[in-house]
């Protein structure tokens, strides 16, 4: 018995060792688990900079510890000065955030904020992605952090005392980098009482400007802003669709306001102007005002490629090196002349250019007048990132595109320079990243980081100014982050507040030297785009089914240009390549739908009763334009005669289905016959759709039998109804007697006299 008990106890210890260890180990729950998180910050000194703060909570030393590698990938830290510019007498508050991106809770610990005491002199010192593994600089604050659940963030503020701050009045004015570290709270091992090994994560924080009024930096900053027609699944074909896409004109107006105030160059998608002009008075007054302003003298503008098609891709792909629109007939068909009444709707405008000057007759202007305007800079191109090479620049110059905007990572050197016969405008990569962060900021700490980074980057750029001459830089705001006019206005406002920044027009940039950082290989992207270009011919050929074939020709070219639009890098990025492949796939699928736009609706079974009848045939048009078709109806049997075998030219309205009645005559009492319907276009007379129906013939005998059967059924129904009515009338109308009364009435009545004797 004792041996059996010993065996059982041993087995339990081997299988469940943690049960007894947990009873002896300290509790894994924090002592003050329900207490509100303490965000009061104690000043930190150099003496305790390398030591960990005493933890307010305790965690299981064996739980959620998977080594330094996991900490590197699951913890992100942020530390940013609440004010982008600090002084000795000003506020020194820091915003601190610890994000747990892992799947397990993050143990309690502490965050320490440090300041590197040497001013930043190069952009790499604040924009690099290098993770510092060793603490450096002077500690200014330490914040204790609680256990942070998976996917949660801990945020707090730290306000170091002025006496313990790392910088003072004697510190040089300039940009200073911060460093932030998180360290797990130290705990004693239950086995030997020694502190356990803790996880530490150290990374750069956000830089800030110290003593901005004394900083020796001057920066002339030029900006380029894109204005692209909003992305839609298909081109607009009605005035309402254009008004809807440009309906948020207030946001666009604010974008233009910000650009005009900053002296920015606005790169405009010609569709914005062309769509509205092609409608004339059919466009809303608001959109007409918008176009008037874009084409006015008060705004510096340049025309992007049509639909913002990538100029490098089109220069290398298209036979003539350009992807120009073939027309805007799909909108111009709604054109109405701008009358005096329509002009008076916009009489309060102060712009010089007017749509009325383009619509002298009842016909819309020619294509060139729709998509071009006199105030735009000539020969402008803004290709995708990672797309430029010597060959690409030569192709652009051959097309007359000699003013080229270059992504900051694709070139080095001055903000403006000449290369290969073209003038290159090089956007600063650090400013691009800062602008993206600023426009995408959602939380308070995101906004503070973006503002501090903007001030720091511009200050470092401005520190390269030479005596008597300011430094220069260009920011080309990428398409993805320039959609919100309100955010862009805030960005430019923040720039104008910096005392060392002066906004300047692009043409005022001093010519210098610009070189490409590499030769981009865009062949893979070109191969994908080439498939979309080749497929255009098939859709154009199918346009013969339309009453006005040019509508589909122009519509398809618009679709193709939108598919080749600038959306991301053309090389070097797998996600961008996948996105391009998906975009091409969607375009090709749309081509297939267009090439099946007109068809005959199949029916499972058709029965012909009697010797003559009209057979309905459904013709469907899924195209956005009216189709015009003809055809023939034939049968392979003499049992059925098609009285009108020729289908006269018929118009099928856009996105609708019509019924076409075919008169036929049966020469057989019963049987099955195949009826073949063929549709042809009215332009070339070529087949576009063909379907065979199975028709069941029912002769006179079957018709009479079915009619007789119907008569019998009706007669039976009427007879049954009459019988029911007559039976109801023969039933007494008195209510039925109660059971007791019915029994009494059934018994014989007693004589009256004996009853009278009894009463006496």
Secondary structure, 3 states (H helix, E strand, C coil): CHHHHHHHHHHHHHHCHHHHHHHHCCCCCCCCCCCCCCCCCEECCCCCCCCCCCCCCCCCCCCCCCCHHHHHHHEEEEEEECCCEECCCCCCEEEEEEEECCCCCECCEEEEEEECCCCCCCCHHHHCCCCCCCCCCEEEEEEEECCECCCCEEEEEEECCHHHCCCCCCCCCEEECEEEEEEECCCECCCCCCECCCCEEEEECCCEEECHHHCCCCEEEEEEEEECCCCCCCCCCCHHHHHHHCCCHHHHHHHHHHHHHHCCEEEECHHHHHHHHHHECCCCHHHHHHHHHHCCCCCCEEECCHHHECHHHHHHHCCCCCCCCCCCHHHHCCCECCCHHHHHHCCCCCCCCCHHHHCCCCCCCCHHHHHCCCCEECCEECCCCCCCCHHHHHHHHHCCCCEEEECCCCEEECCEEEECCEEEEECCHHHHHHHHHHHHCCCHHHHHHHHHHHHHHHHHHHCCCECCECEEEEEEECHHHCCCHHHHHHHHHHHHHCCCEEECCHHHCCCECEEECCCCCCHHHHHHHHHHHHHHHHHHHHHHHECCCHHHHHHHHHHHHHHCECCCCCCCCHHHHHHHHHHHHHHHHHHHHHCCCEEECCCCCEEEECCEEEEEEEEEECCCCCEEEEEEEEECCCCEEECCCEEEEEEECCCEEEEEEEEEEECCCEEEEEEEEEEEECCCCCEEEEEEEEEEEECHHHHHHHHHHHHHHHHHHHHHHHHHHHHHHHCCCCCCCCHHHHHHHHCCCCCHHHHHHHHC
